[in-house]
């Protein structure tokens, strides 16, 4: 037992999840190319930067437009103030089923 003692562990990386307002994303126009789309997300007094994959961003924007009620997240490995291998995810909110 480790009563009163902190256990020391090591991790490979810090994975961050940022929750975004989908309406803000609708202002982005990634174009038809495949070039990464750079971003800067402000969280309090911190700014997190990274790049979206253009195709994935276009799919996320289409999902937001088609469904309206969605939750939007950006995830990646946090290194300094950058998200490496950033992914954007859109989850459609569903109504609870009535039984």
Secondary structure, DSSP 8 states (H G I E B T S, - for coil): --TT-------S--EEEEEE-HHHHTT----SS-S-EEEEEEETTEEEEEEE-HHHHHHHHHHHHHHSSEEEEEEEEEETTEEEEEEEEEEE-------
